[in-house]
Amino acid sequence: RDADATATTGELWAIYVAPGRWRHGVGRAMWAWGQSHLAQAGFTSAVVWVLEENHSARRFYATVGFVPAPDATKVVEIGGVSLPEVRLRAPRIGRSRMTGAL
């Protein structure tokens, strides 16, 4: 959905895991599955937009290889409230520090 995305950049919309299942490998397994499907579809990198103040999500995405994309922020409106989002980028699909080679 990003105007500046290349044809080989996929987008992960989100990974949602119930808080009681955090730190049990569920999110990493979901990302491994998504990463595999993105790679099979020919994508070599991926982006995800995350609420700026969602520090736990940002930490998770960092552990699986996402890094902040420079100058990539936007504001979304949810329930009448304007919230800033930041774009994170996984520069290499197919390998992640947490999942190894796929």
C-alpha positions in Angstrom: 0.0 0.0 0.0 3.0 2.3 0.3 3.5 4.6 -2.8 7.3 4.2 -2.4 7.3 0.4 -2.2 9.1 -1.6 -4.8 7.6 -4.6 -6.6 9.6 -6.9 -4.3 8.4 -5.3 -1.0 5.6 -7.2 0.7 3.6 -5.9 3.6 2.8 -7.7 6.9 -0.4 -6.1 8.2 0.1 -7.3 11.8 0.7 -10.2 14.1 -1.7 -10.4 17.0 -1.1 -12.8 19.8 -3.1 -13.0 23.0 -1.1 -11.6 25.9 -1.3 -14.9 27.8 0.6 -16.5 24.9 3.4 -13.9 24.6 6.9 -15.2 24.9 5.9 -18.7 24.0 7.1 -18.6 20.4 3.7 -18.0 18.8 4.5 -14.7 17.2 7.8 -16.0 15.9 6.0 -19.1 14.4 3.4 -16.8 12.8 6.2 -14.6 11.3 8.1 -17.6 10.0 4.9 -18.7 8.2 4.3 -15.3 6.8 7.9 -14.8 5.8 7.9 -18.1 4.0 4.7 -17.2 2.0 6.1 -13.7 1.2 9.3 -15.3 -0.1 7.4 -17.9 -2.2 5.4 -15.0 -3.7 8.7 -13.4 -4.8 9.1 -10.7 -2.2 12.6 -10.0 -0.9 11.7 -7.5 1.8 8.7 -6.6 3.9 7.3 -3.7 5.8 4.8 -3.4 8.7 3.2 -0.3 10.2 3.0 -0.2 14.0 1.6 2.3 16.4 4.4 4.4 17.5 3.6 3.9 21.2 3.2 0.1 20.9 6.6 -0.6 22.4 6.0 -4.3 22.9 5.1 -4.8 19.2 8.1 -2.8 18.1 10.4 -4.9 20.4 9.0 -8.1 18.9 9.4 -6.9 15.3 13.0 -5.9 16.1 13.8 -9.4 17.5 12.7 -10.9 14.1 14.8 -8.5 12.0 12.6 -5.4 11.4 14.3 -2.0 11.6 12.8 1.4 11.5 12.4 2.9 8.0 13.8 6.4 7.9 11.3 9.2 7.6 8.3 6.7 7.5 5.5 7.9 9.7 1.9 8.5 9.3 -1.2 9.2 11.4 -4.2 6.9 11.5 -7.5 7.6 13.0 -9.0 4.9 15.3 -12.2 5.6 17.1 -11.9 9.3 16.5 -8.4 9.4 17.9 -5.4 10.3 15.8 -2.5 7.9 16.4 1.0 8.0 14.9 2.4 4.9 13.2 5.9 4.1 12.2 7.0 1.9 9.3 9.4 -1.0 10.1 11.3 -2.9 7.4 12.6 -6.4 7.2 15.3 -5.9 4.6 15.8 -9.6 3.8 12.9 -12.1 3.5 13.8 -15.7 4.0 16.1 -15.3 6.9 15.4 -14.1 10.4 17.6 -14.0 13.5 14.9 -16.0 15.4 13.8 -18.5 12.7 17.0 -19.3 10.8 16.9 -20.1 7.1 13.6 -21.0 5.6 
